[in-house]
Amino acid sequence: MKVRVAVVQMVSSDVVADNLARAGSLLGEAAAGGAELALLPENFALMGRDENAKLAIMEKDGDGPIQSWLAAQAQRLGLWLVGGSMPLAAADGRCYAACLVFDPTGQRRARYDKMHLFDVDLAGGESYRESRTIAPGSSPVAVATPWGRLGLSICYDLRFPELYRSYAGAELLVVPSAFTRQTGAAHWECLLRTRAIENQAYVLAADQGGLHENGRQTFGGSMIVDPWGQVLARLDQGEGVALAQADGEFLQRCRSNLPALRHAHPAFYGA
């Protein structure tokens, strides 16, 4: 398989209509650049003024304007579209941070709910409590595509290698994100390259990248990494699209020459 892939970087605001318009334009750039598979960042439709803002726009699963917009963009552009994350209603009044995958006909092929929630206190008084408004997902999700299996994850999931090992053998891994400036500068690239190397897979990472209206600073640095850990394409700050080719023959050579996945012994490692 050879497939042209794209990661879309945004600086989303607190106005959904504006964000969807910008995302649509950037996806158009990706399609014009030959992309067949495109990834939007976490919170592409809204970076609210506070954590409760997402609850005001959360949708029922399978029914809502943001979900309809994703399906329409995939069909309009003839893309496999991975919709970063958006809020879908949970039974307890919170939302799930859901990553939705649509095929070029606009049919939804997969939903993954973010499993690991960002409840942290960083240096300088920077603090987050995602669990106040987001309910955690409970299972990994991989979806079959024309180019192999695609393993889904979102942002903070990147720090948990066990999740990605559950996708062992998948050709493609996606990491839509809104990494903070502080954590991104320290860990973003090394974690992404590690996930690519240890799973011998292409990693597509679409990040938010700039100063948002709520005062939050996200890192950017959206990138595409090959199974040998080489960064094939990268953005800095601001909006943009990064494109690269994922080559199945190269992937299989990596796995054949250095068969680490076959050498793994999960039974030895315990729970």
C-alpha positions as CSV (number, residue, x, y, z in Angstrom):
1,M,0.0,0.0,0.0
2,K,1.0,3.6,-0.6
3,V,-1.2,6.3,0.6
4,R,-0.9,10.1,0.8
5,V,-1.8,11.2,4.4
6,A,-2.4,14.6,5.9
7,V,-2.5,16.1,9.4
8,V,-4.4,19.3,9.9
9,Q,-3.2,21.8,12.5
10,M,-5.6,24.4,13.9
11,V,-5.9,27.2,16.5
12,S,-9.5,26.6,17.2
13,S,-11.7,29.3,18.8
14,D,-14.8,29.3,20.9
15,V,-17.1,29.8,17.8
16,V,-18.0,26.4,16.3
17,A,-19.1,27.8,12.9
18,D,-15.7,29.6,12.4
19,N,-13.8,26.5,13.4
20,L,-15.7,24.3,10.9
21,A,-15.2,26.8,8.1
22,R,-11.4,26.8,8.8
23,A,-11.3,23.1,9.1
24,G,-13.2,22.7,5.8
25,S,-10.7,25.0,4.1
26,L,-7.7,23.1,5.5
27,L,-9.2,19.8,4.5
28,G,-9.6,21.2,1.0
29,E,-5.9,22.0,1.0
30,A,-5.1,18.4,2.1
31,A,-7.3,16.9,-0.7
32,A,-5.7,19.3,-3.2
33,G,-2.3,18.0,-2.1
34,G,-3.4,14.4,-2.9
35,A,-4.4,13.2,0.6
36,E,-6.6,10.1,0.8
37,L,-6.6,10.0,4.6
38,A,-6.7,13.2,6.7
39,L,-6.7,13.8,10.5
40,L,-8.1,16.8,12.4
41,P,-6.9,17.8,15.8
42,E,-8.5,17.3,19.2
43,N,-11.2,19.8,19.9
44,F,-11.2,20.9,16.3
45,A,-14.8,22.3,16.5
46,L,-14.4,24.2,19.8
47,M,-11.8,25.4,22.2
48,G,-14.2,26.9,24.7
49,R,-13.7,29.7,27.2
50,D,-14.0,27.1,30.0
51,E,-14.3,23.4,30.4
52,N,-18.1,23.5,30.5
53,A,-18.4,25.0,27.1
54,K,-18.1,21.6,25.4
55,L,-21.1,20.4,27.3
56,A,-23.3,23.0,25.6
57,I,-22.4,21.7,22.1
58,M,-22.3,17.9,22.9
59,E,-24.3,15.8,20.6
60,K,-26.1,12.5,20.8
61,D,-24.2,9.6,19.2
62,G,-25.1,9.6,15.5
63,D,-27.2,12.8,15.5
64,G,-25.9,16.3,15.4
65,P,-24.5,19.1,13.2
66,I,-20.8,18.4,13.9
67,Q,-21.2,14.7,13.1
68,S,-23.1,15.6,9.9
69,W,-20.4,18.1,9.0
70,L,-17.7,15.4,9.3
71,A,-19.6,13.0,7.1
72,A,-20.3,15.7,4.5
73,Q,-16.6,16.7,4.4
74,A,-15.4,13.1,3.9
75,Q,-17.9,12.7,1.0
76,R,-17.3,16.1,-0.5
77,L,-13.5,15.6,-0.7
78,G,-13.4,11.8,-1.2
79,L,-11.3,11.3,1.9
80,W,-11.1,8.9,4.8
81,L,-11.5,11.5,7.5
82,V,-10.5,11.0,11.2
83,G,-12.4,13.7,13.1
84,G,-9.9,14.4,15.9
85,S,-12.2,14.7,18.9
86,M,-15.7,16.1,19.5
87,P,-18.1,15.9,22.5
88,L,-20.7,13.1,22.5
89,A,-23.2,12.9,25.4
90,A,-22.5,10.5,28.3
91,A,-25.2,9.2,30.5
92,D,-24.0,11.0,33.6
93,G,-24.2,14.5,32.1
94,R,-20.6,14.7,31.1
95,C,-19.4,14.0,27.5
96,Y,-17.1,11.6,25.8
97,A,-14.2,13.0,23.8
98,A,-14.9,10.9,20.7
99,C,-12.7,10.4,17.7
100,L,-14.9,9.5,14.7
101,V,-13.8,7.9,11.4
102,F,-15.7,8.4,8.2
103,D,-15.0,6.8,4.8
104,P,-15.2,8.7,1.4
105,T,-18.9,7.9,1.1
106,G,-19.6,9.7,4.4
107,Q,-20.3,6.5,6.3
108,R,-19.0,6.3,9.8
109,R,-16.6,3.4,10.3
110,A,-15.5,3.8,13.9
111,R,-15.8,5.7,17.2
112,Y,-13.1,5.8,19.9
113,D,-13.7,7.5,23.2
114,K,-10.6,9.0,24.9
115,M,-9.5,6.6,27.7
116,H,-6.9,8.6,29.6
117,L,-8.0,11.9,31.0
118,F,-5.7,14.9,31.6
119,D,-6.0,15.6,35.3
120,V,-2.7,17.3,36.1
121,D,-1.0,20.1,37.9
122,L,2.0,21.5,35.9
123,A,4.7,23.9,36.8
124,G,3.7,27.6,37.0
125,G,0.2,26.9,38.2
126,E,-1.1,25.4,35.0
127,S,-3.8,22.9,35.9
128,Y,-6.3,20.8,34.1
129,R,-9.2,18.5,35.3
130,E,-10.7,16.8,32.2
131,S,-12.6,14.3,34.3
132,R,-14.9,17.0,35.6
133,T,-16.5,17.3,32.2
134,I,-15.3,14.2,30.2
135,A,-16.2,10.6,30.9
136,P,-13.5,8.1,30.1
137,G,-13.8,5.6,27.3
138,S,-13.4,1.9,28.1
139,S,-11.8,0.2,25.1
140,P,-9.3,0.5,22.3
141,V,-10.6,0.8,18.8
142,A,-8.9,-0.1,15.5
143,V,-10.6,0.2,12.1
144,A,-9.9,-1.5,8.8
145,T,-9.0,0.9,5.9
146,P,-7.8,0.2,2.4
147,W,-4.2,0.6,3.6
148,G,-4.4,-1.5,6.7
149,R,-5.6,-1.2,10.3
150,L,-5.8,2.2,11.9
151,G,-5.4,2.4,15.7
152,L,-7.2,5.4,17.3
153,S,-6.0,7.5,20.3
154,I,-6.4,11.0,21.6
155,C,-3.7,13.4,23.1
156,Y,-3.0,12.2,26.7
157,D,-3.3,8.6,25.5
158,L,0.1,9.1,23.9
159,R,1.8,8.6,27.3
160,F,0.3,5.1,27.7
161,P,2.2,2.6,25.5
162,E,0.0,-0.3,26.6
163,L,-2.8,1.2,24.5
164,Y,-0.7,1.3,21.4
165,R,0.6,-2.2,22.0
166,S,-3.0,-3.4,21.9
167,Y,-2.9,-2.3,18.3
168,A,0.1,-4.4,17.5
169,G,0.3,-5.1,13.8
170,A,-1.7,-2.0,12.8
171,E,-0.1,-0.1,10.0
172,L,-1.3,3.4,11.0
173,L,-1.8,5.1,14.4
174,V,-3.4,8.5,14.9
175,V,-3.0,11.0,17.7
176,P,-5.2,14.0,17.4
177,S,-4.2,16.4,20.2
178,A,-4.2,19.7,22.0
179,F,-0.9,19.3,23.8
180,T,0.0,22.2,26.1
181,R,2.9,24.4,25.2
182,Q,4.8,23.2,28.3
183,T,4.3,19.5,27.9
184,G,4.7,19.6,24.1
185,A,8.1,21.3,24.2
186,A,9.3,18.6,26.6
187,H,7.8,15.4,25.3
188,W,5.7,15.7,22.1
189,E,8.2,14.6,19.5
190,C,10.0,12.0,21.5
191,L,6.8,10.3,22.5
192,L,5.5,10.3,18.9
193,R,8.7,8.9,17.5
194,T,8.8,6.2,20.2
195,R,5.2,5.1,19.5
196,A,6.2,4.8,15.8
197,I,9.4,2.9,16.5
198,E,8.1,0.4,19.1
199,N,5.0,-0.4,17.1
200,Q,6.7,-0.2,13.7
201,A,3.8,1.8,12.3
202,Y,3.2,5.2,10.7
203,V,2.0,7.7,13.3
204,L,-0.1,10.7,12.3
205,A,-0.3,13.4,14.9
206,A,-2.5,16.5,14.4
207,D,-2.1,19.1,17.2
208,Q,-3.7,22.4,18.1
209,G,-0.9,25.0,17.7
210,G,-1.2,28.5,19.1
211,L,-2.7,31.0,21.5
212,H,-6.4,30.4,22.0
213,E,-9.1,32.9,23.0
214,N,-9.4,31.2,26.4
215,G,-5.8,32.0,27.1
216,R,-4.5,28.4,26.6
217,Q,-1.3,28.0,24.6
218,T,-1.0,24.8,22.6
219,F,2.2,23.4,21.2
220,G,1.7,22.7,17.5
221,G,4.4,20.6,15.9
222,S,1.9,18.4,14.0
223,M,3.8,15.6,12.3
224,I,3.9,12.4,10.4
225,V,6.4,9.8,11.5
226,D,7.4,6.6,9.7
227,P,8.0,3.1,11.3
228,W,11.8,3.8,11.6
229,G,11.1,6.9,13.7
230,Q,11.9,9.4,10.9
231,V,9.8,12.6,10.9
232,L,8.5,12.8,7.3
233,A,6.6,16.1,7.7
234,R,6.2,18.7,10.4
235,L,4.5,22.0,11.2
236,D,5.5,24.6,13.7
237,Q,2.8,27.0,15.2
238,G,-0.4,28.2,13.6
239,E,-2.8,26.7,11.1
240,G,-1.6,24.4,8.3
241,V,-1.5,21.1,6.6
242,A,1.4,18.6,6.6
243,L,1.4,15.8,4.0
244,A,3.5,12.7,3.4
245,Q,3.3,9.3,1.8
246,A,2.9,6.1,3.9
247,D,4.6,3.2,2.1
248,G,3.5,-0.3,3.0
249,E,6.5,-1.9,1.4
250,F,8.9,0.2,3.6
251,L,6.8,-0.7,6.7
252,Q,7.1,-4.4,5.9
253,R,10.8,-4.1,5.3
254,C,11.2,-2.5,8.8
255,R,9.2,-5.3,10.4
256,S,11.0,-8.0,8.4
257,N,14.5,-6.7,9.1
258,L,13.9,-6.0,12.7
259,P,11.0,-8.3,13.8
260,A,10.5,-6.8,17.2
261,L,6.8,-7.3,17.1
262,R,7.3,-11.1,16.6
263,H,9.9,-11.2,19.4
264,A,7.5,-9.8,22.0
265,H,6.4,-12.1,24.8
266,P,3.3,-10.5,26.4
267,A,2.8,-13.4,28.7
268,F,6.1,-12.6,30.4
269,Y,5.2,-9.1,31.3
270,G,2.2,-9.6,33.6
271,A,-0.9,-7.4,33.8
